[in-house]
């Protein structure tokens, strides 16, 4: 077991013994949901930057092993992110363009003409 899991288990036991947990079943479900949400957030961050996805996958696999995230929970997290397991395996979202200008958000102050120009220049030199 990893140190963070041991630490979490110890803190859970202490909270139960101190009477800080009214309903252990509800508390456990909430902790489980938080764990699922945390994994989905990590995954969302990774798939938002597909150029780094291949490099980050081994670390995510270790995280899944350490935190006991099975294939079903992984699939559900991918679904929350709008990805399929097949797209994740390949490393790209099907139907999406390679054009990074689709990341453009009108309300973002840095996403003006300078942003577009910088993105295009970086593609030329990368």
VENFEN-V784495 format. One record per run of one state. SS is the DSSP state (hx for helix, st for strand, lp for the rest). FROM is the first residue (numbers start at 1). TO is the last residue. If there is no record, write none. Layout:
ss=<SS/SS>
from=<FROM/FROM>
to=<TO/TO>
This chain:
ss=<lp/hx/lp/hx/lp/hx/lp/hx/lp/hx/lp/hx/lp/hx/lp>
from=<1/3/18/24/49/50/67/71/82/85/91/100/104/113/126>
to=<2/17/23/48/49/66/70/81/84/90/99/103/112/125/126>
